[in-house]
Each structure stands twice: as C-alpha cells, then as structure tokens.
Amino acid sequence: MTRQTSQQTPSTETIGWTREQMAQRLAQDIADGSYVNLGIGIPELVAKFVPAGRELIYHTENGLLGMGPSPEPGAGDPELINAGKRQVTANPGAAFFHHADSFAMIRGGHLDLCVLGALQVAHNGDLANWSTGADDAIPAVGGAMDLVAGVKSIYVITQHCTKTGEPKLVEACTYPLTGLGVVNRVYSNLAVIDVTANGFQLVELAPGVDVDTVKQATGAPLLLPASANIGSTK
C-alpha cells in the first residue's frame, strides 16, 4: 500500500480518542497484578488509570516499582522522578532500588508488560522508536532495546499518524529498529489494532471513527474482525 502524504490524507490528530482516553483504554486491558513498565511520553499517562478492583504495579527503569501518577503542579518531590525526568508519585508499598537491579528485572523477564511510544510499527511487529536516522536526529533509545527484548508483552501507544499525515503503522520500518517482531498491540487515537502473524488486525474503533478512516491512515493492509460488529464503547 502506498504511504499517504499530508496532501492526500486529512489530519487525524483531532478525531478519535484524546491521549488520556488512549491511556485509559489501554489500562483496561492490563491484567490484575501485572508488573508494567511505562515509557516516556503518552505511556506515562497510563499510570493515572487503574481499573476498579485491580492492582497494577508500575515500574520505571531508573529504580522504582509501585510508581503512581504525576503529582499536581507544585505538589511533587523533585527527587522522585521517572526515567523521563518527570516527577511522579509513589504508591503505598513502593520500592526503590539501583537502576542495575531495575535492568536485571527487565532482562530477566520479570515484567509482564511494557508500554512504549513509537515512530513506526511494521505489520510484522518490528518497532522503531528511538531515532529517525536523520543527521540532525537526537537518539533517545534509553532502555527501549532492553525492554522489547526482556518484557513478556509490548503494547505501543501513539498517534496513528505523524503531524504531517504520514502513517506510523507501515509495511516495513524505514527508521532504525528498536526490536524485531516485538509489538503485540497498538493503541492509537483511531483504533486498537493487534499485530498478528497475518499483519495488522483491527480490534476496536475509537468513537466517531469509521473503518475507512483507519484504513486510509494505515500504511499497510488492515485485517477486519470476522464479526462485522466492531466494538467502540470501551
């Protein structure tokens, strides 16, 4: 499928879920008792949402297990930050430790889920999220390569397209890769999409978004559910 350009595709940034709604939707799919690493950017918002009746233990690779959401402005502790240098809170029972121990948790396969942002996700689950490869790009890999190699499941949360209308879900990544075949599911402002052996599989549409809009904004074929009833109420 030919990649859409900003001239061909109207902006999709203003339709579907907001960033907070994307984060809340993703949190609904995290199993009770899961140990979850949250990346920088939109993934940080997931810490605000814990579905009723569940305990989700959020991890940050600079050495905190039991991370809570960002504090109200002026109410935070400048020494209590996540890996993105953003102030966070600590839930009751939280633990602090050396970042080497934090990476031992990651590399040892002890985390259930990692939520990351993306520059591109390929239809086979390849992920590019640390650099565009441009001469003036500022590489920002952080712990992402360790996370995609060591964590059991990888969810991506991202705007469906770039600010100029380029699809982020593509046939093949053109940016430097973070990991090969690592992404399990994508949550965008337009839809929830699984990465399957056959490519991108639509799971759910955001409110007010139709299938054609998602297809046009996706740079690879999009498989539809066997049922014509695509839920969009969560």
LINSUL-V370671 format. One record per pair of residues at least 12 apart in sequence whose ideal C-beta (glycine too) atoms are under 10 Angstrom apart, sorted by sequence separation. I is the first residue (numbers start at 0). J is the second residue. If there is no record, write none. Layout:
<<I | J> <I | J>>
This chain:
<<45 | 57> <67 | 79> <69 | 81> <74 | 86> <75 | 87> <76 | 88> <116 | 128> <117 | 129> <118 | 130> <119 | 131> <128 | 140> <129 | 141> <155 | 167> <182 | 194> <183 | 195> <189 | 201> <190 | 202> <191 | 203> <201 | 213> <46 | 59> <66 | 79> <75 | 88> <76 | 89> <115 | 128> <116 | 129> <118 | 131> <128 | 141> <155 | 168> <181 | 194> <190 | 203> <191 | 204> <201 | 214> <210 | 223> <43 | 57> <72 | 86> <74 | 88> <79 | 93> <115 | 129> <118 | 132> <129 | 143> <168 | 182> <180 | 194> <185 | 199> <190 | 204> <191 | 205> <199 | 213> <22 | 37> <66 | 81> <128 | 143> <129 | 144> <189 | 204> <190 | 205> <199 | 214> <25 | 41> <29 | 45> <43 | 59> <63 | 79> <69 | 85> <70 | 86> <79 | 95> <82 | 98> <128 | 144> <184 | 200> <186 | 202> <189 | 205> <201 | 217> <213 | 229> <25 | 42> <63 | 80> <69 | 86> <70 | 87> <71 | 88> <126 | 143> <168 | 185> <185 | 202> <186 | 203> <188 | 205> <210 | 227> <26 | 44> <31 | 49> <49 | 67> <63 | 81> <69 | 87> <70 | 88> <126 | 144> <167 | 185> <184 | 202> <187 | 205> <189 | 207> <190 | 208> <199 | 217> <22 | 41> <25 | 44> <26 | 45> <29 | 48> <31 | 50> <49 | 68> <61 | 80> <62 | 81> <63 | 82> <68 | 87> <69 | 88> <82 | 101> <128 | 147> <168 | 187> <186 | 205> <189 | 208> <199 | 218> <210 | 229> <21 | 41> <22 | 42> <25 | 45> <26 | 46> <29 | 49> <33 | 53> <35 | 55> <37 | 57> <39 | 59> <46 | 66> <47 | 67> <48 | 68> <61 | 81> <62 | 82> <67 | 87> <68 | 88> <167 | 187> <188 | 208> <189 | 209> <190 | 210> <199 | 219> <201 | 221> <209 | 229> <21 | 42> <22 | 43> <23 | 44> <24 | 45> <26 | 47> <27 | 48> <29 | 50> <31 | 52> <32 | 53> <33 | 54> <34 | 55> <35 | 56> <36 | 57> <37 | 58> <38 | 59> <46 | 67> <47 | 68> <59 | 80> <60 | 81> <61 | 82> <66 | 87> <67 | 88> <126 | 147> <168 | 189> <187 | 208> <192 | 213> <198 | 219> <199 | 220> <200 | 221> <201 | 222> <203 | 224> <18 | 40> <19 | 41> <22 | 44> <23 | 45> <26 | 48> <28 | 50> <31 | 53> <32 | 54> <33 | 55> <34 | 56> <35 | 57> <36 | 58> <37 | 59> <38 | 60> <46 | 68> <47 | 69> <59 | 81> <60 | 82> <61 | 83> <66 | 88> <67 | 89> <68 | 90> <125 | 147> <168 | 190> <190 | 212> <198 | 220> <199 | 221> <200 | 222> <201 | 223> <202 | 224> <209 | 231> <18 | 41> <21 | 44> <22 | 45> <25 | 48> <26 | 49> <27 | 50> <30 | 53> <31 | 54> <32 | 55> <33 | 56> <34 | 57> <35 | 58> <36 | 59> <37 | 60> <43 | 66> <45 | 68> <46 | 69> <58 | 81> <59 | 82> <61 | 84> <65 | 88> <66 | 89> <67 | 90> <124 | 147> <189 | 212> <190 | 213> <197 | 220> <198 | 221> <199 | 222> <200 | 223> <201 | 224> <208 | 231> <20 | 44> <21 | 45> <22 | 46> <23 | 47> <24 | 48> <26 | 50> <29 | 53> <31 | 55> <32 | 56> <33 | 57> <34 | 58> <36 | 60> <44 | 68> <57 | 81> <58 | 82> <59 | 83> <63 | 87> <65 | 89> <66 | 90> <67 | 91> <153 | 177> <168 | 192> <189 | 213> <198 | 222> <200 | 224> <207 | 231> <18 | 43> <19 | 44> <22 | 47> <23 | 48> <30 | 55> <43 | 68> <44 | 69> <63 | 88> <64 | 89> <65 | 90> <153 | 178> <192 | 217> <197 | 222> <204 | 229> <206 | 231> <18 | 44> <19 | 45> <22 | 48> <27 | 53> <29 | 55> <43 | 69> <59 | 85> <63 | 89> <64 | 90> <65 | 91> <67 | 93> <115 | 141> <117 | 143> <155 | 181> <159 | 185> <168 | 194> <187 | 213> <190 | 216> <203 | 229> <204 | 230> <205 | 231> <206 | 232> <17 | 44> <23 | 50> <26 | 53> <63 | 90> <65 | 92> <66 | 93> <115 | 142> <116 | 143> <126 | 153> <128 | 155> <153 | 180> <155 | 182> <159 | 186> <160 | 187> <189 | 216> <190 | 217> <195 | 222> <202 | 229> <203 | 230> <204 | 231> <206 | 233> <19 | 47> <20 | 48> <29 | 57> <36 | 64> <59 | 87> <64 | 92> <65 | 93> <115 | 143> <153 | 181> <154 | 182> <155 | 183> <156 | 184> <157 | 185> <159 | 187> <160 | 188> <170 | 198> <188 | 216> <189 | 217> <201 | 229> <202 | 230> <203 | 231> <205 | 233> <19 | 48> <26 | 55> <37 | 66> <64 | 93> <65 | 94> <113 | 142> <124 | 153> <126 | 155> <128 | 157> <147 | 176> <148 | 177> <152 | 181> <153 | 182> <154 | 183> <155 | 184> <156 | 185> <157 | 186> <158 | 187> <159 | 188> <160 | 189> <170 | 199> <187 | 216> <192 | 221> <193 | 222> <203 | 232> <34 | 64> <36 | 66> <57 | 87> <63 | 93> <64 | 94> <65 | 95> <113 | 143> <147 | 177> <148 | 178> <152 | 182> <153 | 183> <154 | 184> <155 | 185> <156 | 186> <157 | 187> <158 | 188> <159 | 189> <168 | 198> <169 | 199> <187 | 217> <192 | 222> <203 | 233> <34 | 65> <35 | 66> <63 | 94> <64 | 95> <115 | 146> <124 | 155> <146 | 177> <147 | 178> <148 | 179> <150 | 181> <152 | 183> <153 | 184> <154 | 185> <155 | 186> <156 | 187> <157 | 188> <158 | 189> <159 | 190> <168 | 199> <190 | 221> <193 | 224> <62 | 94> <63 | 95> <64 | 96> <113 | 145> <114 | 146> <115 | 147> <144 | 176> <146 | 178> <147 | 179> <151 | 183> <152 | 184> <153 | 185> <154 | 186> <155 | 187> <156 | 188> <185 | 217> <57 | 90> <62 | 95> <63 | 96> <113 | 146> <120 | 153> <144 | 177> <145 | 178> <147 | 180> <148 | 181> <159 | 192> <56 | 90> <61 | 95> <62 | 96> <113 | 147> <143 | 177> <144 | 178> <147 | 181> <46 | 81> <55 | 90> <61 | 96> <62 | 97> <63 | 98> <115 | 150> <120 | 155> <140 | 175> <143 | 178> <146 | 181> <147 | 182> <54 | 90> <56 | 92> <57 | 93> <58 | 94> <61 | 97> <62 | 98> <64 | 100> <106 | 142> <110 | 146> <113 | 149> <114 | 150> <117 | 153> <119 | 155> <56 | 93> <61 | 98> <62 | 99> <64 | 101> <105 | 142> <113 | 150> <120 | 157> <138 | 175> <140 | 177> <144 | 181> <154 | 191> <155 | 192> <43 | 81> <54 | 92> <56 | 94> <60 | 98> <62 | 100> <63 | 101> <112 | 150> <113 | 151> <114 | 152> <115 | 153> <117 | 155> <119 | 157> <136 | 174> <143 | 181> <191 | 229> <43 | 82> <59 | 98> <62 | 101> <106 | 145> <110 | 149> <111 | 150> <112 | 151> <113 | 152> <114 | 153> <115 | 154> <116 | 155> <117 | 156> <118 | 157> <128 | 167> <136 | 175> <155 | 194> <190 | 229> <191 | 230> <43 | 83> <61 | 101> <62 | 102> <64 | 104> <102 | 142> <105 | 145> <106 | 146> <108 | 148> <109 | 149> <110 | 150> <111 | 151> <112 | 152> <113 | 153> <114 | 154> <115 | 155> <116 | 156> <117 | 157> <127 | 167> <191 | 231> <42 | 83> <46 | 87> <49 | 90> <60 | 101> <61 | 102> <101 | 142> <105 | 146> <108 | 149> <109 | 150> <110 | 151> <111 | 152> <112 | 153> <113 | 154> <114 | 155> <115 | 156> <116 | 157> <117 | 158> <132 | 173> <133 | 174> <153 | 194> <190 | 231> <39 | 81> <43 | 85> <46 | 88> <59 | 101> <60 | 102> <62 | 104> <105 | 147> <106 | 148> <107 | 149> <108 | 150> <109 | 151> <110 | 152> <112 | 154> <113 | 155> <114 | 156> <115 | 157> <116 | 158> <119 | 161> <127 | 169> <131 | 173> <132 | 174> <191 | 233> <38 | 81> <39 | 82> <40 | 83> <58 | 101> <102 | 145> <105 | 148> <106 | 149> <108 | 151> <118 | 161> <131 | 174> <132 | 175> <37 | 81> <38 | 82> <39 | 83> <43 | 87> <46 | 90> <60 | 104> <98 | 142> <101 | 145> <102 | 146> <105 | 149> <106 | 150> <125 | 169> <127 | 171> <128 | 172> <130 | 174> <131 | 175> <37 | 82> <38 | 83> <39 | 84> <40 | 85> <60 | 105> <104 | 149> <105 | 150> <127 | 172> <129 | 174> <130 | 175> <168 | 213> <36 | 82> <37 | 83> <39 | 85> <58 | 104> <64 | 110> <103 | 149> <104 | 150> <119 | 165> <120 | 166> <122 | 168> <125 | 171> <126 | 172> <127 | 173> <128 | 174> <129 | 175> <130 | 176> <159 | 205> <58 | 105> <102 | 149> <118 | 165> <119 | 166> <120 | 167> <121 | 168> <122 | 169> <123 | 170> <125 | 172> <127 | 174> <128 | 175> <129 | 176> <130 | 177> <170 | 217> <171 | 218> <119 | 167> <120 | 168> <121 | 169> <122 | 170> <123 | 171> <126 | 174> <127 | 175> <128 | 176> <129 | 177> <168 | 216> <169 | 217> <170 | 218> <171 | 219> <118 | 167> <119 | 168> <120 | 169> <121 | 170> <122 | 171> <123 | 172> <125 | 174> <127 | 176> <128 | 177> <159 | 208> <166 | 215> <167 | 216> <168 | 217> <169 | 218> <170 | 219> <37 | 87> <60 | 110> <117 | 167> <119 | 169> <121 | 171> <122 | 172> <126 | 176> <127 | 177> <128 | 178> <166 | 216> <167 | 217> <168 | 218> <169 | 219> <170 | 220> <58 | 109> <116 | 167> <117 | 168> <118 | 169> <121 | 172> <125 | 176> <126 | 177> <127 | 178> <165 | 216> <166 | 217> <167 | 218> <168 | 219> <58 | 110> <119 | 171> <120 | 172> <121 | 173> <125 | 177> <126 | 178> <164 | 216> <166 | 218> <58 | 111> <60 | 113> <119 | 172> <125 | 178> <126 | 179> <159 | 212> <165 | 218> <166 | 219> <168 | 221> <56 | 110> <58 | 112> <118 | 172> <119 | 173> <124 | 178> <125 | 179> <126 | 180> <128 | 182> <159 | 213> <56 | 111> <58 | 113> <117 | 172> <118 | 173> <119 | 174> <121 | 176> <124 | 179> <125 | 180> <126 | 181> <160 | 215> <55 | 111> <83 | 139> <118 | 174> <123 | 179> <124 | 180> <125 | 181> <126 | 182> <160 | 216> <55 | 112> <57 | 114> <117 | 174> <118 | 175> <119 | 176> <123 | 180> <124 | 181> <125 | 182> <159 | 216> <160 | 217> <83 | 141> <119 | 177> <121 | 179> <123 | 181> <124 | 182> <158 | 216> <159 | 217> <160 | 218> <82 | 141> <118 | 177> <121 | 180> <123 | 182> <124 | 183> <126 | 185> <82 | 142> <117 | 177> <122 | 182> <124 | 184> <120 | 181> <121 | 182> <124 | 185> <115 | 177> <120 | 182> <115 | 178> <120 | 184> <36 | 101> <117 | 182> <120 | 185> <115 | 181> <45 | 112> <115 | 182> <120 | 187> <36 | 104> <46 | 114> <113 | 181> <117 | 185> <126 | 194> <36 | 105> <45 | 114> <124 | 193> <125 | 194> <34 | 104> <44 | 114> <113 | 183> <114 | 184> <117 | 187> <122 | 192> <124 | 194> <42 | 113> <43 | 114> <112 | 183> <123 | 194> <124 | 195> <42 | 114> <112 | 184> <114 | 186> <120 | 192> <122 | 194> <123 | 195> <124 | 196> <41 | 114> <42 | 115> <43 | 116> <121 | 194> <122 | 195> <123 | 196> <36 | 110> <41 | 115> <42 | 116> <120 | 194> <123 | 197> <124 | 198> <34 | 109> <35 | 110> <36 | 111> <37 | 112> <38 | 113> <40 | 115> <41 | 116> <122 | 197> <123 | 198> <124 | 199> <34 | 110> <35 | 111> <36 | 112> <37 | 113> <38 | 114> <39 | 115> <40 | 116> <41 | 117> <122 | 198> <123 | 199> <33 | 110> <34 | 111> <35 | 112> <36 | 113> <37 | 114> <38 | 115> <39 | 116> <40 | 117> <121 | 198> <122 | 199> <33 | 111> <34 | 112> <35 | 113> <36 | 114> <37 | 115> <38 | 116> <121 | 199> <122 | 200> <32 | 111> <33 | 112> <34 | 113> <35 | 114> <36 | 115> <38 | 117> <120 | 199> <61 | 141> <30 | 111> <60 | 141> <61 | 142> <29 | 111> <30 | 112> <60 | 142> <29 | 112> <59 | 142> <60 | 143> <28 | 112> <29 | 114> <60 | 145> <60 | 146> <25 | 112> <26 | 114> <40 | 128> <58 | 146> <25 | 114> <39 | 128> <38 | 128> <22 | 114> <58 | 150> <122 | 217> <122 | 218> <123 | 219> <121 | 218> <122 | 219> <120 | 218> <121 | 219> <122 | 220> <119 | 218> <120 | 219> <122 | 221> <39 | 139> <122 | 222> <39 | 141> <38 | 141> <39 | 142> <38 | 142> <39 | 143> <38 | 143> <36 | 142> <36 | 143> <38 | 146> <36 | 145> <45 | 154> <36 | 146> <45 | 156> <42 | 154> <44 | 156> <36 | 149> <42 | 155> <43 | 156> <36 | 150> <41 | 155> <42 | 156> <35 | 150> <38 | 153> <41 | 156> <42 | 157> <34 | 150> <38 | 154> <40 | 156> <41 | 157> <34 | 151> <35 | 152> <36 | 153> <38 | 155> <40 | 157> <41 | 158> <33 | 151> <38 | 156> <33 | 152> <35 | 154> <37 | 156> <0 | 122> <30 | 152> <29 | 152> <29 | 154> <28 | 154> <25 | 154> <25 | 155> <25 | 156> <24 | 156> <22 | 156> <21 | 156> <21 | 157> <21 | 158> <18 | 156> <18 | 157> <18 | 158> <45 | 186> <15 | 158> <15 | 159> <42 | 186> <14 | 159> <41 | 186> <12 | 158> <41 | 187> <11 | 158> <12 | 159> <41 | 188> <11 | 159> <12 | 160> <11 | 160> <12 | 161> <10 | 160> <12 | 162> <9 | 160> <8 | 160> <10 | 162> <12 | 164> <10 | 163> <11 | 164> <10 | 164> <5 | 160> <8 | 163> <9 | 164> <11 | 166> <5 | 161> <8 | 164> <28 | 184> <3 | 160> <5 | 162> <6 | 163> <7 | 164> <8 | 165> <5 | 163> <6 | 164> <8 | 166> <28 | 186> <4 | 163> <5 | 164> <25 | 184> <4 | 164> <5 | 165> <25 | 185> <26 | 186> <3 | 164> <4 | 165> <25 | 186> <2 | 164> <3 | 165> <4 | 166> <24 | 186> <2 | 165> <3 | 166> <28 | 191> <2 | 166> <22 | 186> <27 | 191> <21 | 186> <0 | 166> <20 | 186> <21 | 187> <25 | 191> <2 | 169> <21 | 188> <24 | 191> <2 | 170> <20 | 188> <21 | 189> <0 | 169> <1 | 170> <0 | 170> <16 | 186> <18 | 188> <21 | 191> <2 | 173> <16 | 187> <17 | 188> <15 | 187> <16 | 188> <15 | 188> <16 | 189> <14 | 188> <15 | 189> <16 | 190> <28 | 202> <13 | 188> <14 | 189> <15 | 190> <16 | 191> <11 | 187> <12 | 188> <11 | 188> <11 | 189> <24 | 203> <24 | 205> <21 | 205> <20 | 205> <20 | 206> <17 | 205> <15 | 204> <16 | 205> <15 | 205> <16 | 206> <14 | 205> <15 | 206> <16 | 207> <14 | 206> <15 | 207> <16 | 208> <14 | 207> <15 | 208> <14 | 208> <11 | 208> <15 | 212> <14 | 212> <15 | 213> <11 | 212> <15 | 216> <11 | 213> <14 | 216> <9 | 212> <8 | 212> <11 | 215> <11 | 216> <28 | 233> <9 | 215> <10 | 216> <27 | 233> <8 | 215> <9 | 216> <7 | 215> <8 | 216> <24 | 233> <23 | 233> <3 | 215> <3 | 216> <0 | 214> <3 | 217> <0 | 215> <2 | 217> <3 | 218> <2 | 218> <15 | 231> <0 | 217> <1 | 218> <2 | 219> <0 | 218> <0 | 219> <0 | 220> <0 | 221>>
